Amino acid sequence: MAPIRVVVADDNPVVRSGLVALLEARGEAEVVGEAGDGKHAIELAERLKPDLVLLDVRMPLVDGVTAAQVLSKLTRVLMLTYTDDPEVVRSAVRNGASGYLVHGTFTADALAAAVRDAAGGTGNPLSPAAVSALMAAVQEPRPATGGDTARTGDHARFGLSAREAEVMDLIARGLTNRAIAAELFLVEKTVKNHVNRIFSKMSVDNRATAIARWLGTAVGDR
């Protein structure tokens, strides 16, 4: 299997070189470019067409959250940062990030798995702080809906079946297709079919954007 082609963007050269060494030591990823700011990261992504961009939040010229909006149209984006501010997390997901990891909350093995899942579109890696930020959006007060719960409203609004809504709830909890299959006693192929239909009905093309819409944090959903 060909290694995952990655661009690493972080304005701290020590952090950046550490990530490069960690990724390449495992042999699963090839770092094809490094950037110290969001502007350069975008230029590299346009030129090199990587499978994934690992993107810090606080960088000069163009910050990571702003860059994610452009980069997510070119490739998959995994935020990798020390910033755990809830609004920053939500903004990054709204801008198309496929996952959000906070330094100090994951192991080398977890990072390798996150890179595989994000690059392959099979998962949306989220650190606990990122999960909390997205879940907090669900708990924020919403306008009255005649007694219906927020989840019932989402169910009807997106036209999902009861089973699809159940699958979407598990996606929002960060479960992979395999984990969802185990949870619901389904085969993984059936779950994948449900996910494809959910994405179509919700007009999204990745799990992070689906989660943002489901939790009411996507642009235009609030």
C-alpha positions in Angstrom: 0.0 0.0 0.0 1.4 3.4 -0.9 2.1 5.7 2.0 -0.3 8.5 2.9 1.0 11.8 1.4 0.9 14.5 4.1 1.6 18.2 4.4 2.4 19.3 7.9 1.6 23.0 8.7 2.7 24.4 12.1 4.6 27.7 12.8 6.7 26.0 15.5 9.6 24.3 13.7 10.3 22.0 16.7 6.7 20.8 16.7 6.7 20.5 13.0 10.0 18.5 12.8 8.7 16.2 15.6 5.6 15.4 13.7 7.5 14.7 10.5 9.8 12.3 12.3 7.0 10.6 14.1 4.9 10.1 11.0 7.8 8.9 8.8 9.2 6.6 11.4 6.1 4.4 11.2 6.4 4.1 7.4 2.7 4.7 6.8 3.0 8.3 5.8 5.3 10.4 3.6 5.6 14.1 4.4 5.7 15.7 1.1 5.7 19.3 2.3 6.1 21.5 5.4 4.6 24.9 6.0 5.0 27.5 8.8 1.8 29.4 8.0 -1.7 28.9 6.4 -0.9 30.7 3.2 2.1 28.4 2.4 0.0 25.4 3.4 -2.6 26.3 0.8 0.1 26.8 -1.8 1.6 23.4 -1.1 -1.8 21.7 -1.2 -2.6 23.2 -4.5 0.7 22.1 -6.0 1.4 18.8 -4.3 -2.2 17.4 -4.0 -1.5 15.6 -0.7 -3.9 13.0 0.8 -4.1 15.0 4.1 -3.0 18.3 5.6 -2.1 18.3 9.3 -2.9 21.9 10.3 -2.2 24.0 13.4 -4.7 26.7 14.4 -2.6 29.7 15.4 -0.2 30.6 12.5 0.9 33.8 10.8 -0.4 35.3 7.5 -3.4 32.9 7.4 -4.5 31.1 10.5 -5.4 27.4 10.4 -9.2 27.8 10.8 -9.3 30.2 7.9 -7.0 28.0 5.8 -9.2 24.9 6.5 -12.0 26.5 4.6 -9.8 26.6 1.4 -7.9 23.4 2.1 -11.0 21.3 2.7 -12.0 21.9 -0.9 -8.6 20.5 -2.0 -8.0 17.6 0.3 -8.8 16.3 3.8 -7.7 18.4 6.8 -6.9 17.2 10.3 -6.4 20.0 12.9 -3.5 19.2 15.2 -3.0 22.0 17.7 -2.6 23.1 21.4 -5.8 25.1 21.1 -8.9 23.6 22.7 -11.2 26.6 22.7 -14.7 25.4 22.0 -15.5 28.1 19.5 -12.3 27.4 17.6 -13.1 23.7 17.4 -16.6 24.5 16.1 -15.2 27.0 13.5 -12.7 24.5 12.3 -15.3 21.8 11.8 -17.7 24.3 10.1 -14.8 25.1 7.7 -14.5 21.5 6.7 -11.9 20.0 9.0 -12.2 16.2 9.1 -11.0 15.9 12.6 -9.6 17.9 15.5 -6.8 16.7 17.8 -5.3 18.5 20.8 -1.6 18.0 21.6 -1.1 16.0 24.8 -4.3 14.1 24.5 -3.2 11.3 22.1 -0.5 8.7 21.8 1.7 8.0 18.7 -0.5 5.0 17.9 -3.6 7.2 18.1 -2.1 9.8 15.9 -1.2 7.2 13.3 -4.7 5.8 13.4 -6.1 9.4 13.1 -4.0 10.1 10.0 -5.2 6.8 8.4 -8.9 7.5 9.2 -8.9 11.2 8.2 -7.0 10.6 5.0 -9.1 7.6 4.0 -12.4 9.3 5.0 -13.3 6.4 7.3 -13.4 8.4 10.5 -13.3 11.8 12.2 -10.7 11.8 14.9 -11.7 14.1 17.8 -9.9 14.7 21.1 -12.1 14.8 24.2 -12.1 18.6 24.2 -13.3 18.7 20.6 -16.1 16.2 21.4 -17.1 18.3 24.4 -17.2 21.5 22.2 -19.4 19.9 19.6 -21.7 18.2 22.2 -22.1 21.5 24.0 -23.7 22.9 20.9 -26.5 20.4 21.2 -27.1 21.5 24.8 -27.4 25.2 24.0 -30.9 26.4 24.2 -32.8 26.4 20.9 -36.1 28.1 20.0 -39.2 26.2 21.0 -40.4 23.7 18.4 -43.9 22.9 19.6 -42.7 20.3 22.1 -40.5 18.3 19.7 -37.0 17.5 20.8 -34.0 18.9 18.9 -33.1 15.4 17.7 -36.6 14.8 16.4 -36.5 18.1 14.6 -33.2 17.2 13.0 -34.6 13.8 12.1 -37.5 15.4 10.2 -35.5 18.3 8.8 -33.0 16.1 7.1 -35.5 13.4 6.0 -33.6 10.6 7.7 -35.3 7.3 8.6 -35.3 6.2 12.2 -32.4 3.9 11.6 -30.4 6.6 9.7 -31.0 9.0 12.6 -29.7 6.3 15.0 -26.6 5.8 12.8 -26.1 9.6 12.7 -26.2 9.9 16.5 -23.4 7.3 16.7 -21.4 9.1 14.0 -21.7 12.3 16.1 -20.3 10.4 19.0 -17.2 9.7 16.9 -17.8 6.0 16.2 -16.3 4.5 13.1 -18.4 2.4 10.7 -17.0 -0.8 12.3 -17.9 0.4 15.8 -21.4 1.4 14.6 -21.9 -2.0 13.1 -21.0 -3.6 16.4 -23.2 -1.3 18.4 -26.3 -1.9 16.1 -25.6 -5.6 15.3 -25.2 -4.8 11.6 -22.6 -5.8 9.0 -20.2 -3.0 8.2 -21.4 -2.8 4.5 -24.9 -2.0 5.7 -23.6 0.8 7.9 -21.6 2.2 5.0 -24.8 2.2 2.9 -26.6 4.0 5.7 -23.8 6.6 5.9 -23.9 7.2 2.1 -27.6 7.8 2.2 -27.3 10.1 5.3 -24.6 12.2 3.5 -26.8 12.5 0.4 -29.8 13.6 2.4 -27.8 16.1 4.5 -26.0 17.4 1.4 -22.5 16.8 2.9 -19.5 14.8 1.8 -17.6 14.0 5.0 -18.3 13.0 8.6 -17.1 16.2 10.2 -19.5 18.3 8.2 -22.3 15.9 8.9 -21.6 16.1 12.6 -21.6 19.9 12.4 -24.9 20.0 10.7 -26.4 17.4 13.0 -25.3 19.3 16.0 -26.4 22.6 14.6 -22.9 24.1 14.4 -22.6 24.3 10.6 -22.8 27.6 8.7 -26.4 28.4 7.9 -27.8 25.9 10.5 -28.2 28.3 13.3 
